């Protein structure tokens, strides 16, 4: 999309304000009530049928979306020195990310009940508008701070999958052996994280300072992951699993802020077209909150996948997410969220007991 002349300014704050205000103005325009028209619409009427044709199923009233499944905040306990190393480095990285993005939250308020985050459309944590002024905010973040945090987070989140996939690709060719399906899953994860970044960049354009921070962080993170994966792939997968645990918490808190009425711009802001096409977001489910629900579900799956890969024999075990099982009806690792295991599947559950033992 071509930018307006005002966006050519070199002032980073002015750049952000222009892009952000542009989104806000678009959201405000979309929220203007019109007779017999939906409140949010980002697709041309003529194209809706092409992208989302009505299913030919007269006996079916409605079909639940995939992301309606609950996403839970859970933590895998560290069991050995490798896990503790991964957890420690994750906490250091989290501290640095919080410092750079100015992230602060209220530890006494948590947008989660019994470990389960809000499913889309459930209304479980919906807050009545009349009570919003009496509700303490979950965090001290504004819309601008949230977007900057999302952009910085996703700019480095795509590094581990690319590094691991690249190294396993080279290892497979060098040793002239099969990789047993790991490479595809790792590259898919990296691509998915990049789509998160591109989506947020449609909403806000970072200034020169944030770009320099991303450049430095990506360079350090890439080389660190490169060396670390050569030394201990298992520790790296556990590290990413812990990192994705924090990502689920971050997006859950952002959703909680929206439900608490603290982020009015996000309540009105429609999802960008790139997000609608990538996730096939249905008409009427294209708000900022819906977008964050999709992204949080992705992060939840990355959490499970990396914890599972961290439990396997890194050289010999096949990728359980690219495997066919004898009993497909029994719970097992899948690419969607039909069977969820937030802390990862144990090796005995997916590979079986080692006959040698």
N, C-alpha and C positions, 0 to 999 in steps of 0.2 A: 504494500500500500504506500503510495507516495506521501511524503511528509509535507506539511505546510511550510511556508517560508519562515514562520516564527521558530521552527524546530531546528533551524540552521545555526542558532546561537551557540557560542562556545562555552557559555556559562553552564556548568553541570546542573545546578539547581534549577535554572531556567529551562534546561532541556527536560528535566524530569517533570517539572510543573506543567510544561506544555503538553507532554504526552499524557500525563496523569489527568490533567484537567480536561483533556480531549475525551478520555474514557469516561470521566465523570459527567461531562456534558452529554455524551451519548447515552449514558445510563439514565440521566435525568429526563432526556427526551423520550427514552423508551418507557419510562414509568408514567408518562402523561396518560391519564385514562381516556380511552376512546370507546365509542359505542360499539359493542359487539366485536371488539378486537382484543387480542391477547396483550398482556402487559409487556412481555418481552418477545421480540421477534428479531432474529439476526439473519434469517435466510429469506431470500426472495420467495414470494408465494408460488411462483411458477416452478421453483426448484424443489419444493418440499416433497412433492410426490415422487420425484426422481430419487431423492436421497432416502426418504423414509416412506416407502409404499405401505399401504395398509395390508396386513396379512389376510390371506384368504382362509379364514377360520371362523365360520359363523357360530360355532359352539363354544368358542373361547371368549370370555368377557374381557380379561386383561392378562398381561404377562409381566411378572415382576422383573425389574432390571437386575443385572448381575451384582451391582454394587449395593443392593438392598441388604445383603448379608452383613451381619455385624462385624466390625473390625475392632479387635481388642488391643488394649495396651498391655503388653506382657513383657517380662524380662527373663532371659535365660541366665541362670546362675552360673558363675565361673566355676569349673570343676577341676582344672589343672593349671599349670604355669602358663601354658599357651593361651588359655582363655583369659587369665589375669593380665597378660601382656596386651592382648587385644582390647580388653575392657579399659585398661589404663590409658592406652593411646587414644581410644575413642573419647574418653573424658577430657583429655588434653585438647583434642580437636574441637570438641563441643564448647569448651571454655573459650577457645580462640574465636570460634564462629559467633558465640554470644557477644564477645567483646567488640568484634568488628561491626556487627549488625545492630548493636545497641539493644539487644534483646533483654527484656526483663519481664518476669511474671510473678504473680502473687502465689506463693506456695500454699496459702490457705484455701485457695479456690482452684478447683480442678473440674473441667468439663466432662467428667467420666463418672459413671455410676456402676459399681460392681465390676469394674474392668472393661465394660462394654461401651464402645463409642456409639453415637447416634446413627442408626440406619437412615438412609434417605427416605424422607416422607413419613417417618414414624411419628414425628412430633414429640418424641419422648422428652427431649430437653428444650422444647420450644418454650419461650418466655412470653407471657402476655405483654403487649405493648404498654399497657397501663402500669405494669410493674417494673418496666425497664429502668426507670430512674432510681429505683430502690435496690437494684442489683449491683453488687460490686463487680467491676470488670475482672475477667480472668487474668489479663495481662495488662501491661502498660504500653502496649504497642498501638501505633496508628496505622492507617492503611498504607501510608508511604513506607513506614518501617517494615511492615509485613512483606510488601512487595520486594524491597531491597534484600530482606533476609531470604525470601524464596529464591531470588535470582542468584545470590551468592551460594546458597545451599545447592541448588541444582547445577551450578557451573562446575562444581567439583564432584558431584555425586556420580557423574557419568565416567569418571576416571577409572575406578576399580574394575568394572566389567570389561572395559577396553584393554586395560593392562593385562588382566588375567586371560582374556580371550586371545590376545596377541601372543603371549608367552606360551600358552598351550598349543596354539597353532604352529609356532616355530618348533616347539618341542616334538610335536607329532611328525613334522616333516624331517626333523633332524634325526629322530630315532626310527623313522619309517614305521610307525605304529599308529593304530587308530586312537582317537581321543575319547571314544565312547560317548559322544554326544554333549560334551561339556561346552565346547566353543560356541555353539549356536545360542545356548541359554545365556551365556555371559555377554555376548554381543547384543542380544535382544534387550538385556537389562540396561546396557549402556545407551542404546538407542532410545529406550523409553525415558531415561533420565534427560536425555537431550531434548526430547519433545516437551517435557515439563518446562525446561528452560525457555524454549522458543515460545511456549504459550505465555509465560510471564513477561517475556520481552515485548509481546504485543500490548501489554498493559502499561508498562513503564520502561523508559530508557535510562539506564544508569549513567552517571556522570563519569568524568575522567578518573576520579579517585577510586570509585568502585571498580572500574575497568582495570586499573593498576593492581588493586587488591586481588581481583580474580586471576590476573596474569601471574602474579607472584605465587598465589596459593596453588594454582593448577600446576605450575612448574615444580614446586616443592613436592606436592602431593603425588604427581605422576612418578617422579624419580624415586620417591620413598616407597611407593607401592611396587615399582619395578624391582628394586633390590629386595624388598621384603617378600615378594611372591617367589623369588628365586630361592630364598632361604627357607620359608615356611608357608606354603600355600594354605594350609589348614588355618594358621593363625590369621591370615589375611581375610579368609572367608568369615571367620568368627568376628573379626573387626568390623567388616561390612554389615554383618548381621546385627551387631550392637549399634552401629551407626544408623541403620534403618529403624531400629527400635526408637531412637531419638527423633527420627523424621516423623514417625507415626504420632509421637507425642506432640511435636511442633504443629502438625496440621490439625490435630484434634483440638489443640488450644485455639488455633485460628478460627476453626469452626465454632468453638464455644464463644469466642468474641463476637462473631456474627450473630449467633442466637441470643446473646446478651444485649444486642442492640448497640454495641460499642463502635461498630464499623458501619455507619449508615451508607457510605459510598459502596461498600461491598454488597450490601443488601440489594442495591439497585443495579449494580454493574452486571451486564450480561457477559457470558463466556465468549472469548474470541472465536472467529470462524475456524481457525486452525485446531482448536480444542474440540469443537463440534464435529468436525470431520474425523479427527483422530479417534475419539472415543464413541462416535456415533451417538452423541447426546440427543435424546428425544425432545421433540417440541414440548415446551412447558417445563423442561428440566435443564435449563441452560443458564442458570444464575452462577454467581461466583461461589456460592456455597456448594452447589452441585459439582462444580469443577474441582473444588478442594476435596470433595468426597471421592471422586474418581482418582485423584492423585494420591490421596491417602491409601486407597485400596491397592494401588500400584506399589507404594512403599511397603505396605504390609506383606505383599507377596515377595518382594525383594528380601525382606527380613527373613521370611520362612526359607526361601531358596538358599540363601547364604549360610544360615545356621545348619541346614540340611547338608549342604556340600562340605561344610566344616566337620561333619561327623563321619565322612566317608574316607576310604583309602584313596588318596589323591592320585595315585598312579594306575590303579587297576579297576576300581569300581566304576560301573557305568553311571551316567547321569539319570537319576530316577525320574526326572521331569520329561525325559525323551524316551522313556521305556514303556512297553506294554506289559500289563500284569495278567497273571493267570485268572485272578478274580477281580474283574474291573468294578464290581459292585462294592467290594470292600474298600474302606478308606485307604488311600494311598496318595503319593504326591501327584498333583495335577497342575497344569498351567493356569487354570482359573482358580476361583476361591470356593469350589464345591466342597473340597475337604481341606480344612484349615488346620495348620499346626504352627502357631506363631513362634514357638521356640525351636522349631525344626524337627524333622523326622529322624529318629535314631537309626543307625545303620542296620540293626537287627530287624527293624520294621520294614525296611525297603529292600535290602539285599538278602537278608536271612542270616542264620547262624553260620559261622565259619566251620566247615566240616573238620578242619584241622584241629579245632578245639573241642 
